[in-house]
Amino acid sequence: MNEIPPDTRWVAGLDGFRSGWFAVFFRPSDGQVQRRRVDSVEDVLDAPEAPVFIGVDMVIGLPDRAARGGRSCDREARSILGYPRSSSVFSPPAYAALSADSFDEARRLHTATADDAPGITIQAFHLLPKMRELSRIVTPGRQDRVREVHPELSFYEMNGRTSVNESKHDDSGQNIRRRLLAENGFPDIDDALAQYATGEVGADDVLDAHAVCWSAARMANETASRIPEAPATNERGLRMEIWW
């Protein structure tokens, strides 16, 4: 396959909601944006825009063993964001929990991976279907293209490396994030919210997908950040890292 000329390359950002993903496609060279709901990450991999980088607001490199505080990238992300935004970084379940059909089973499988394993949160349990999907799709080779991004780190970078401490679930927090996105490549973000944040897709999903897409554009121009600098890999060869 011929290499795609840099001036025509697209990137994408994904944020999950209950029945699918909200996808933002962005072409940095001219600022063109496409948005749509998709059923699967595979829909974005096979999209006509052929994004060279896909940022996903979901855990990709799951740990093999449960550890207090999660992976090293989770602990580092919390340190960067500080209080109160550090609470937005949850500790992911161990890979074994993906096979669970119930919260009790997920907790049992998770805690069985280490003698001093902490519990699993109900938040993490509800995200298992999305993690399960990514574990099926993302291979070590594909991880160079499909990368885990935390949107609060993206907003932290847009905001002059200062965390946005206001919650994205209230008006003040949303207004700050809307302004940051409008100043960083998405001037029509208000129109996007009016069109797409109308039910199952929430305003926070729309905002986060744009933030993750912005970080994917940073990957394309080689200015993105990653923690840790030298990430460990799990037993499936996936790097346990977060980009922004």
C-alpha positions in Angstrom: 0.0 0.0 0.0 1.3 3.4 -0.9 2.1 5.8 1.9 -0.6 8.5 2.5 0.8 12.0 1.8 1.1 13.9 5.0 -1.1 16.8 3.8 -4.1 14.4 3.4 -3.8 12.5 6.6 -6.7 12.2 9.1 -6.6 11.4 12.8 -9.5 10.3 15.0 -10.7 10.4 18.6 -13.1 8.0 20.3 -15.2 8.2 23.4 -17.5 5.4 24.4 -21.1 5.5 25.4 -23.4 2.6 26.3 -24.2 1.2 22.9 -21.2 2.5 20.8 -18.6 5.1 20.3 -18.7 8.8 19.4 -16.0 9.4 16.8 -14.3 12.7 15.7 -12.2 12.7 12.6 -9.9 15.6 12.1 -7.5 16.6 9.2 -4.9 18.9 10.8 -3.7 20.3 7.4 -7.0 22.2 6.7 -9.0 21.8 9.9 -11.7 19.6 8.3 -13.8 17.7 10.9 -16.1 14.7 10.5 -18.2 13.4 13.3 -20.4 10.3 13.7 -21.6 7.6 16.1 -20.1 4.2 15.3 -20.8 0.7 16.6 -17.2 -0.5 17.0 -13.6 0.6 17.0 -13.3 -1.5 13.8 -15.6 0.9 12.1 -13.0 3.6 12.6 -10.1 1.4 11.6 -11.9 0.7 8.3 -13.3 4.2 7.9 -12.9 6.0 4.5 -10.8 8.7 6.3 -8.2 6.0 7.1 -7.0 7.8 10.2 -3.2 7.3 10.8 -3.7 7.7 14.6 -6.8 6.8 16.6 -6.9 8.0 20.2 -9.3 6.1 22.5 -10.6 7.2 25.9 -10.4 3.6 27.2 -7.8 1.3 28.8 -5.9 -0.7 26.2 -2.9 -2.2 28.0 -4.6 -4.1 30.8 -2.4 -5.3 33.7 -1.9 -9.0 34.2 -2.0 -8.6 38.0 -4.1 -6.2 40.1 -2.1 -3.6 41.9 -3.1 -0.8 44.3 -3.3 2.4 42.4 -3.3 0.6 39.0 -0.6 0.7 36.4 2.4 3.1 36.6 0.8 5.3 33.9 -2.4 5.6 36.0 -0.4 6.7 39.1 1.7 9.1 37.1 -1.5 10.6 35.4 -3.0 11.2 38.9 0.2 12.9 40.0 0.1 15.2 37.0 -3.5 16.2 37.2 -3.6 16.6 41.0 -6.7 17.0 43.2 -9.5 16.9 42.3 -9.0 15.8 38.7 -6.8 12.9 39.8 -10.1 11.1 40.7 -10.9 10.9 36.9 -8.1 8.3 36.5 -9.5 4.9 37.7 -7.4 1.8 38.2 -8.3 -0.7 35.5 -9.1 -4.4 36.2 -6.7 -7.2 35.6 -7.0 -8.8 32.2 -8.6 -12.0 33.8 -11.7 -10.0 34.8 -12.7 -9.5 31.1 -14.3 -12.9 31.0 -16.7 -12.1 33.9 -20.5 -11.9 33.4 -21.2 -10.4 36.8 -19.7 -7.9 39.2 -19.0 -10.6 41.8 -17.3 -12.7 39.2 -15.2 -9.8 38.0 -14.1 -9.0 41.5 -13.2 -12.6 42.2 -11.1 -13.0 39.0 -9.5 -9.6 39.5 -8.5 -10.2 43.2 -7.2 -13.7 42.4 -4.4 -12.3 40.3 -2.3 -11.0 43.3 -2.2 -11.7 47.0 -2.6 -8.1 48.0 -5.0 -7.2 45.1 -7.3 -4.3 45.8 -11.0 -4.6 44.8 -12.5 -3.6 41.5 -14.9 -0.6 41.3 -18.4 -0.8 39.8 -17.2 1.9 37.3 -14.5 -0.4 36.0 -17.0 -3.3 35.8 -19.4 -1.3 33.6 -16.5 -0.5 31.2 -15.6 -4.2 30.7 -17.5 -4.5 27.4 -15.5 -1.6 25.9 -12.2 -3.0 27.3 -13.2 -6.5 26.0 -13.7 -5.0 22.5 -10.4 -3.3 22.5 -8.6 -6.4 23.8 -10.0 -8.3 20.8 -9.1 -5.6 18.3 -5.8 -4.1 19.4 -2.7 -6.2 18.8 0.9 -5.0 19.7 1.2 -4.0 16.0 -2.0 -2.1 15.9 -1.1 -0.2 19.1 1.2 2.0 17.1 -2.0 3.3 15.5 -4.6 2.8 18.2 -3.5 4.5 21.5 -5.0 5.0 24.9 -5.6 8.7 25.7 -7.0 10.3 28.8 -9.0 13.4 27.9 -8.3 15.2 31.1 -4.6 15.1 30.3 -5.5 16.5 26.8 -7.3 19.4 28.5 -4.4 19.8 30.9 -2.1 20.4 27.9 -4.5 22.7 26.1 -4.8 24.7 29.3 -1.1 25.5 29.6 -0.3 22.4 31.6 -2.9 23.3 34.2 -5.7 21.0 35.1 -9.3 22.0 34.5 -10.5 21.4 38.0 -14.2 22.2 37.3 -16.3 19.1 36.6 -17.1 18.3 33.0 -20.6 17.4 34.2 -21.5 21.0 35.2 -21.9 24.2 33.1 -18.7 25.9 34.3 -16.5 22.9 33.6 -18.1 22.3 30.2 -17.8 26.0 29.2 -14.0 25.9 30.0 -13.5 22.8 27.9 -15.6 24.2 25.0 -13.4 27.3 25.0 -10.2 25.2 25.0 -11.4 23.1 22.1 -12.6 26.2 20.2 -9.1 27.7 20.6 -7.4 24.4 19.6 -8.8 23.4 16.2 -12.6 22.9 16.8 -14.2 26.4 16.5 -17.6 24.7 15.8 -17.7 22.7 19.0 -20.9 24.4 20.2 -22.7 23.3 17.0 -21.3 19.8 17.5 -22.7 19.7 21.1 -26.1 20.9 19.9 -26.2 18.3 17.1 -24.8 15.2 18.9 -25.3 15.6 22.7 -29.0 14.9 22.5 -29.6 11.7 24.5 -27.4 8.6 24.8 -24.4 10.5 23.8 -23.7 13.1 26.5 -22.0 16.5 26.3 -19.1 15.0 28.2 -18.7 12.2 25.5 -18.7 14.8 22.8 -16.1 17.0 24.6 -13.9 14.1 25.5 -13.9 12.7 22.0 -12.7 16.0 20.6 -10.0 16.3 23.3 -8.8 12.8 22.5 -8.8 13.6 18.7 -6.7 16.7 19.5 -4.1 14.4 21.1 -4.2 12.1 18.1 -3.3 15.1 16.0 -0.3 15.7 18.3 0.7 12.1 17.6 0.6 12.8 13.9 2.9 15.9 14.2 5.1 14.1 16.8 4.4 16.5 19.7 2.3 14.2 21.8 3.3 13.2 25.3 3.3 9.7 26.8 3.6 8.3 30.3 5.6 6.5 31.4 8.5 7.3 29.0 9.5 3.6 28.9 6.2 1.7 29.4 6.1 -2.0 30.5 4.2 -4.5 28.4 1.7 -7.0 29.6 1.7 -10.7 28.8 -0.1 -10.0 25.4 2.7 -7.6 24.4 0.6 -4.4 24.8 2.3 -1.3 26.2 0.7 0.0 29.4 0.8 3.7 28.6 -1.3 6.8 28.3 -0.9 9.5 25.6 -2.0 13.1 25.4 
